[in-house]
Amino acid sequence: MTTPISDVPLANGDADGCTVPREPWLRLFLRFLRFGALAWGGPVAQIAMIRQELVDEDRWISSAHFNRVLAVYQVLPGPEAHELCVYFGMRSRGRWGGVLAGLGFMLPGFVLMFALSWAYVRYGLQTEGVAAVFAAVQVAVAALIVRAVVRIGEHVVTDRWLWGIAIGATAAQLAGIHFGIILTVAGGIYLLAQREFRRLAWALAALAVAGVIGYAVAMGGLAGFAALSGSTGDAEAVRRDGMPMLALFWSGLKAGLLTFGGAYTVIPFLQRDAVTQGVWMSNTQFLEGLALSGLLPAPLIIFSTFVGYLGGGPWGAVAMTVGIFLPAFAFTLVGHDALERVVHQPRIRLFLEGLTAGVVGLIAGTTLALMRISLTGLEAVILFALVLAVLFASKAKLVIPAVIGAAALWGWLSLSIRIAA
């Protein structure tokens, strides 16, 4: 009788003599649970931690092999650090090992965000002091997103075609065009331009510009910006009755499939579903959820737990979290080797590069709307500028929770001064 493939680890030998050990189940889970509990500082710090232990110290795979694996996950959607954990778990104990490693890495962040979501809903921000603190924290979060757009753009927007795609995607987002159309056109334009079909690329770009302008005129200018900046529909009814679990799962799944270029790219998709269309939360609440996630040892997309909790309570949090992390599990568990071959095909890679530039444009458009919510006075603008300067100047591992904590202190001190005066 043959052993099911899900119970068999991948080939463990490496060309450089490295070997992935067949870890006991509990030890495997606890190893990646520890990674999750120490996952401070964003994806760069998380990946460096995993590399230090499993590649440099324990020699599970060679450095060159690790670089090839990481390159695949940088092209695919989803948090790279989480996908690396799933990959290493599968190398050690097959697909169930991958599931166990992935769950271990995400569990600390999920439990903490779930608890914070419960406390947020249960106690709210009714007191003047807490509201002032979170108003300042929202400014810091807006600065975090601006820095993320710049950092992602530096790696993604590398030529004039990609610059044009990103700017056009921003305009299309503000005009209110559906993101599916934006991303498809973005990928198509870049693929044509780089495959020597420049005339077709220019024609498609001109058609896209005309479409954006025509749509904006027909819808009354920046209708999309107005929608991004506030909810539409019967918000109170949705918040009272809750969202269907399937709708929350689907919202998370869509976002998980579109997180190209980093965890911050999930923001426009969840904001669209939760604030603009689903209307189960406000932009202010959305920013507060992002702020809470910045304090936790977890990939930033764990704030989806908060979004789901506000949409459907405890089971809503579970449904959206499962949806958003499912692609990160599936891409590795279903066929890492096949995906490694596919994403390096020139046409696929070019399309994804154009699509990713389009995602950068979507984040930029959403960021403008979120800044409109958070930057409400001179004090907020000053705080925003200070936080942004620190974020660009510092490479410290804990800079994100540090600036959020400092912004909270700023808000408390500012309120204290106003009361004293």
Disulfide bonds with the S-S distance in Angstrom:
none
